[in-house]
Amino acid sequence: MRLMKLLENTKIIRYSGNLDTEIGGIAYDSRKVSKNYLFICIRGSFSDGHDFIDKAVENGAVAVIADKAVERADVAVIQVEDSRTAMPIIGANFYEHPTDKLKLIGVTGTNGKTTTTYFIRSIMQHAGREAGLIGTISVDVGSKKVESSRTTPESVDLQRIFRDMLSNGAEYGIMEVSSHSLEFGRVDQCRFQIGVFTNLTQDHLDFHGNFENYRKAKEKLFYKTTKANIINIDDEHGRIICSRIKELRTPMITFGIDRKADIMAKNIEINDEGIRFTLITPEYETIIRSSIPGKFSVYNSLAAASVAYVEGIDKEFICQGIEAAGFVPGRSEVIPLNKPYKIIIDYAHAPDGLENILKSIRHYAKGRIITVFGCGGDRDKTKRPIMGEIAGRLSDYAIITSDNPRSEDPNMIIDQIEEGMKATNCDYICIENRKDAIRHAMMTAEASDIILLAGKGHEAYQVLKDKVIDFDEREIVKELLKEGI
């Protein structure tokens, strides 16, 4: 595609060089630049793309987008007001606006995004409708599935993924939409048909500063939709969002359990085998089952069912899709082992998520709950004592350990968690090494106990200072069982 065509609708301050240059690809990482590429200079938290222009040109870039003055005679240079704002426009132009054809569904909220998107996709598949998936665990365009490095990819990557979905025959694109992606404009050129709000609880306040800013970031999704906004009315912030978007032309659908909503769950049954409830819509009632236990699972099922209802999908496919979805990796995932106790892995890494999974387990636990958990480094520090208090209040025994300490001292993180733990009567121990912590839990467990490994979920690694090491808790458990534990 010609460079001039790529630049349509961008705000150009000045340019030099040939705008008729043929562009073969786009990259914002100089290491991923190839012959005839356009390199977009993005300022990040730790680096500035403008510092890597030489490397990008060396790798084959023939044009550069920058938001500060750059003097080069060997490539075309286009100075724009803001490179990050220009990037989604350029990406959408290059990939020919795929979301004009793809039916895009976005799910946002603190908890439940991943499971909800899996449920929606399973429903679509049972209804015979092809759907791609973008989220925390993986990106699946139909022909291939790759691990995800972030909840919502960068804007150029998103447009490429959507184009791949269309090429693979997808009718729908289902994606998790993070508050960061909304704040940084990654989804600015995504044309959403449906937006879903699951809930809002404490997380990412190190970035957003307060709950109001966090909510307003999530709320941006619902001004981008054309067919329906689906909101959890039981959630306090969901009700605020409802009040703020009710005048939009896009119809609003509410779902809930405790408050009157358009789509509701009644006659709820929860046990260690999963959930069962009556789904009530304006047109019909039906029984929903899922093998994921917990009240949170009811909410995720409701959100997915609401999307299917809006899309006119038959209730039998809704029931089949949710039931067939089974366990989502790292979400209340039971590890198979021939032991008298049980091990559950869950991604709960924020206060509400930890409380939800522990309350769910408490509902059916016959023995003790042994919780192994930590908190991530270089992230919201205020939630650490809160999570300590939650784990202490809802566990019978707790092991405070490392999560992804990143650049922080893991023992300092543990000390901050311990402040909250000390406010409870829970018996606990601090073991910094996570494998040793899991070993201790397994050696301590007795018949009918449940060990919860919280925080890592689907992640198969640990971030320790500048190193990323392999750390899949499923494999760790297997290794420990081979040791005879």
FIGUZA-665256 format. One record per residue (C-alpha): residue number from 0; x, y, z. Coordinates in pm, whole numbers, plus 50000, padded with zeros to 5 digits. Each point is the difference from the previous one (the first is absolute). Layout:
<nodes>
    k      u      v      w
  NUM      X      Y      Z
...
</nodes>
This chain:
<nodes>
    k      u      v      w
    0  50000  50000  50000
    1  50126  50351  49915
    2  50118  50207  50295
    3  49767  50285  49905
    4  49703  49763  50020
    5  50111  49881  50344
    6  50007  50356  50129
    7  49635  50077  49922
    8  49825  50168  50297
    9  50323  50052  50198
   10  50094  50349  50117
   11  50332  50075  49831
   12  50215  50291  50121
   13  50272  49967  49735
   14  50165  49740  49781
   15  50306  49936  49787
   16  50078  49735  49741
   17  49786  49804  49759
   18  49639  49945  50113
   19  49943  49777  49698
   20  50224  49732  50154
   21  49855  49648  50008
   22  49962  49869  50355
   23  50017  49625  50061
   24  49941  49994  50374
   25  49975  50203  50322
   26  50195  49966  50324
   27  50039  50201  50320
   28  50285  49775  50119
   29  50322  50053  49802
   30  50090  49631  50046
   31  49692  49901  49801
   32  50067  50230  49705
   33  50062  49837  49661
   34  50054  50121  49644
   35  49770  50285  49889
   36  49846  50045  50345
   37  49853  50307  50162
   38  50147  50054  50349
   39  49781  50181  50255
   40  50187  50165  50289
   41  49809  49945  50324
   42  50100  50146  50335
   43  49967  49735  50272
   44  50052  49986  50374
   45  50356  49870  49966
   46  50109  50089  49647
   47  49936  50241  49714
   48  49959  49872  49644
   49  50171  50311  49866
   50  50326  49863  50143
   51  49976  49694  49776
   52  49950  50163  49659
   53  50354  49909  49888
   54  49939  49635  50085
   55  49662  50002  49822
   56  50152  50147  49683
   57  50285  49749  50019
   58  49738  49722  50011
   59  49817  50128  49693
   60  49771  50288  50096
   61  49930  50239  49711
   62  49778  50239  50196
   63  49974  50125  50357
   64  49711  50144  50201
   65  50118  50229  50282
   66  49845  50255  50230
   67  50312  50213  50032
   68  50230  50154  49740
   69  50218  49740  49826
   70  50246  50090  49724
   71  50075  49715  49757
   72  50073  50000  49630
   73  50000  49622  49947
   74  49635  49926  50088
   75  49665  50177  49996
   76  49929  50168  50334
   77  49650  50100  50104
   78  49961  50208  50315
   79  49657  49970  50161
   80  49845  50155  50310
   81  50007  49671  50192
   82  50142  49672  49870
   83  49786  49792  50235
   84  49683  50168  49874
   85  50107  49961  49637
   86  50094  49632  50032
   87  49648  49848  50021
   88  49891  50210  49701
   89  50299  49888  49794
   90  49949  49638  50109
   91  49634  50003  49903
   92  50085  50155  49662
   93  50270  49739  49930
   94  49776  49704  50086
   95  49698  50157  49826
   96  49779  50053  50305
   97  49917  49635  50077
   98  49752  50082  50278
   99  49772  50159  49740
  100  49920  49637  49908
  101  50082  49805  50318
  102  49732  50002  50270
  103  50209  50116  50293
  104  49903  49931  50363
  105  50204  50164  50278
  106  49996  49890  50365
  107  50142  50231  50267
  108  50010  49994  50380
  109  50242  49905  50277
  110  49905  49633  50032
  111  49825  49749  49778
  112  50114  50126  49660
  113  50183  49685  49897
  114  49734  49752  50107
  115  49723  50211  49849
  116  50176  50015  49663
  117  50056  49622  50007
  118  49631  49946  50077
  119  49893  50231  49716
  120  50227  49826  49755
  121  49877  49655  50104
  122  49640  50113  49950
  123  50085  50135  49653
  124  50171  49675  49904
  125  49699  49795  50108
  126  49780  50230  49793
  127  50222  49939  49697
  128  50148  50348  49996
  129  50376  50036  49960
  130  50167  50228  50253
  131  50354  50113  50075
  132  50121  50075  50353
  133  50239  50256  50148
  134  50082  50005  50368
  135  50225  49951  50298
  136  50072  49634  49932
  137  50031  49984  49622
  138  49918  50141  49660
  139  49810  49759  49776
  140  49923  50097  49642
  141  49874  49656  49898
  142  50301  49861  49812
  143  50238  50041  50290
  144  50008  50076  50369
  145  50281  50196  50165
  146  50069  50102  50358
  147  49907  50356  50089
  148  50254  50247  50143
  149  49735  50245  50120
  150  49621  50008  50042
  151  49947  50229  49699
  152  50268  50013  49727
  153  50139  50325  49858
  154  49783  50174  49738
  155  50193  49891  49689
  156  50013  49641  50125
  157  49626  50007  50065
  158  49920  50104  49643
  159  50224  49722  49864
  160  49831  49745  50227
  161  49654  50113  49887
  162  50107  49970  49635
  163  50126  49646  50072
  164  49667  49913  50163
  165  49811  50111  49689
  166  50240  49807  49776
  167  49925  49689  50206
  168  49625  50039  49956
  169  49913  50150  50338
  170  49669  50180  50032
  171  50076  50126  50353
  172  50297  50137  50187
  173  49975  49964  50377
  174  50252  50189  50207
  175  50094  50106  50349
  176  50036  50377  50017
  177  50231  50124  50275
  178  49983  50343  50160
  179  50357  50062  49883
  180  49904  49931  49638
  181  49710  50244  50024
  182  50215  50265  50166
  183  50287  49962  49751
  184  49771  49994  49697
  185  50088  49648  49884
  186  49636  49934  49906
  187  49931  50343  49848
  188  49941  49862  49650
  189  49807  49692  50116
  190  49632  50014  49907
  191  49825  49809  50279
  192  49648  49873  49957
  193  49959  49884  50361
  194  50170  50111  50322
  195  49978  49805  50328
  196  50079  50123  50353
  197  50063  49727  50260
  198  50100  50188  50320
  199  50248  50248  50145
  200  50210  49927  50307
  201  50340  50110  50128
  202  50277  49949  49748
  203  50232  50217  49789
  204  49959  50298  50234
  205  50375  50054  49969
  206  49924  50099  49640
  207  49655  50161  50025
  208  50045  50169  50339
  209  49643  49949  50124
  210  49681  49807  49932
  211  49837  50285  49809
  212  50280  50012  49744
  213  50003  49621  49980
  214  49624  49990  49936
  215  50015  50280  49743
  216  50268  49809  49810
  217  49775  49691  49984
  218  49701  50216  49909
  219  50166  50113  49677
  220  49912  49664  49843
  221  49628  50076  50013
  222  50034  50309  49784
  223  50153  49787  49723
  224  49714  49750  49958
  225  49716  49993  49748
  226  49770  49710  50089
  227  49985  49954  50380
  228  50167  50082  50330
  229  49964  49718  50254
  230  50055  50105  50362
  231  50013  49817  50335
  232  49741  50198  50197
  233  50091  49833  50330
  234  50339  50170  49991
  235  50013  50350  50151
  236  50217  50132  49717
  237  49779  49824  49747
  238  49708  50205  50128
  239  50201  50320  49966
  240  50091  49908  49643
  241  49634  49925  49926
  242  49900  50346  50121
  243  50266  50163  49785
  244  49933  49814  49673
  245  49622  49967  50018
  246  49948  50285  49751
  247  50219  49843  49733
  248  49834  49873  49683
  249  50153  49657  50057
  250  49747  49785  50194
  251  50094  49894  50355
  252  49936  49653  50141
  253  50048  49932  50371
  254  50070  49669  50172
  255  50013  49903  50365
  256  49900  49779  50289
  257  49910  50228  50289
  258  49845  50296  49816
  259  49726  50006  49741
  260  50160  49970  49657
  261  49909  49918  49642
  262  50175  49664  50029
  263  50016  49824  50338
  264  50104  49684  50180
  265  49759  49838  50247
  266  49989  49670  50191
  267  50378  49993  50024
  268  50171  49680  50118
  269  50375  49993  50070
  270  50209  49699  50107
  271  50342  49853  49934
  272  49877  49863  49666
  273  49910  50344  49865
  274  49688  50215  49970
  275  49641  49966  49885
  276  49748  50283  49964
  277  49694  50115  49812
  278  50082  50255  49731
  279  49716  50252  49966
  280  49980  50221  49691
  281  49716  50220  49867
  282  49905  49716  49763
  283  50072  49670  50174
  284  50137  49809  50299
  285  50248  49713  49987
  286  50238  49805  50224
  287  50372  50084  49984
  288  50275  49774  50133
  289  50375  50052  50029
  290  50276  49790  50153
  291  50165  50313  50147
  292  49869  50047  50356
  293  49936  50336  50164
  294  49764  50295  49983
  295  50248  50176  49773
  296  49944  49719  49751
  297  49629  50082  49997
  298  50083  50361  49910
  299  50237  49892  49722
  300  49734  49767  49862
  301  49742  50279  50012
  302  50228  50237  49812
  303  50063  49743  49726
  304  49632  49905  49980
  305  49909  50368  49966
  306  50228  50035  49697
  307  49847  49692  49842
  308  49650  50131  50075
  309  50078  50329  49824
  310  50133  49803  49703
  311  49681  49796  49979
  312  50173  49669  50069
  313  49767  49719  50099
  314  49987  49918  50370
  315  50105  49638  49942
  316  50335  50121  49863
  317  50042  50232  50298
  318  49952  49707  50237
  319  50225  49769  49798
  320  50272  50261  49955
  321  50033  50095  50366
  322  49988  49641  50119
  323  50253  49882  49740
  324  50248  50280  50071
  325  50117  49813  50309
  326  50298  50134  50189
  327  50180  50303  49863
  328  50380  49966  50046
  329  50105  50143  50334
  330  49647  50091  50105
  331  49882  49782  50290
  332  50194  49722  49827
  333  50015  49670  50188
  334  50332  49818  49960
  335  49956  49625  49953
  336  50189  49804  50266
  337  49948  49675  50184
  338  50001  50149  50348
  339  49742  50031  50279
  340  50022  50379  49970
  341  49926  50231  49707
  342  50210  50272  49829
  343  49838  50291  49821
  344  50188  50255  49787
  345  49845  50343  49955
  346  50120  50327  49847
  347  49861  50204  50293
  348  50258  50276  50036
  349  49782  50283  50131
  350  49792  50028  50321
  351  49659  49931  49851
  352  50121  49708  49792
  353  50166  49840  50303
  354  49691  50052  50215
  355  49772  49857  49730
  356  50194  49679  49953
  357  50048  49946  50375
  358  49631  50056  50072
  359  49914  49760  49721
  360  50229  49732  50144
  361  49871  50064  50352
  362  49651  49928  49873
  363  50084  49635  49929
  364  50326  49925  50186
  365  49977  49702  50235
  366  50349  50043  50145
  367  50240  50290  50043
  368  50080  50266  49740
  369  50375  50046  49959
  370  50078  50312  49797
  371  50332  50057  49825
  372  50026  50353  49862
  373  50209  50313  49952
  374  49973  50337  49825
  375  50168  50128  49686
  376  50287  50246  50017
  377  49997  50340  49829
  378  49621  50003  50029
  379  49738  50149  50235
  380  50156  49974  50347
  381  49684  50102  50186
  382  49830  49669  49925
  383  50268  49789  50172
  384  49881  50029  50364
  385  49641  49980  49875
  386  50071  49666  49834
  387  50180  49885  50315
  388  49690  50075  50207
  389  49770  49826  49750
  390  50216  49687  49988
  391  50025  49993  50380
  392  49629  50049  50051
  393  49890  49733  49753
  394  50277  49739  50030
  395  50078  49749  50272
  396  50371  50015  49926
  397  50193  50236  49770
  398  50343  49997  49840
  399  50118  50343  49887
  400  50247  49971  49714
  401  50119  50168  49679
  402  49787  50072  49696
  403  50186  50199  49733
  404  50222  50223  50217
  405  50152  50166  49692
  406  50248  50269  50111
  407  49885  50006  50363
  408  50143  49808  50293
  409  49760  49705  50043
  410  50043  50002  50377
  411  49890  50364  50016
  412  49684  49905  49811
  413  49941  49712  50242
  414  50043  50238  50296
  415  49729  50229  49859
  416  49762  49706  49947
  417  50073  49882  50352
  418  49868  50329  50145
  419  49651  49897  49893
  420  50044  49638  50100
  421  50092  50100  50356
  422  49660  50165  50039
  423  49839  49654  49980
  424  50020  49685  50210
  425  50122  49788  49713
  426  50302  49779  50052
  427  50258  50077  49730
  428  50360  49972  49890
  429  50217  50204  49760
  430  50202  49803  49743
  431  50149  50225  49732
  432  50082  49725  49748
  433  49671  49913  49832
  434  50091  49639  49922
  435  50099  49945  50363
  436  49671  50162  50104
  437  49803  49756  49784
  438  50206  49711  50135
  439  49918  50108  50356
  440  49629  50023  49918
  441  49996  49650  49854
  442  50192  49855  50295
  443  49762  50175  50241
  444  49675  49902  49827
  445  49778  49735  50154
  446  49699  49807  49871
  447  49722  50224  49863
  448  50217  50314  50010
  449  50007  50235  49703
  450  50321  50176  49899
  451  49945  50323  49807
  452  50295  50120  49792
  453  49896  50360  49934
  454  50144  50269  49776
  455  50176  49821  49715
  456  49713  49819  49830
  457  50083  49931  49635
  458  50344  50163  50024
  459  50285  49755  49943
  460  50278  50231  50117
  461  50125  50218  50284
  462  50156  50346  49958
  463  50297  50041  50235
  464  50181  50333  49958
  465  50125  49993  49638
  466  49943  49626  49952
  467  49697  49803  49886
  468  50017  49639  50119
  469  49781  49703  49911
  470  49742  49948  50272
  471  49686  49807  49910
  472  49824  49903  50322
  473  49850  49694  49837
  474  50350  49876  49919
  475  50127  50098  50345
  476  49729  49787  50161
  477  50092  49706  49773
  478  50367  50034  50095
  479  49919  50005  50370
  480  49776  49694  49967
  481  50289  49817  49829
  482  50213  50089  50303
  483  49753  49800  50204
  484  49829  50291  50171
</nodes>
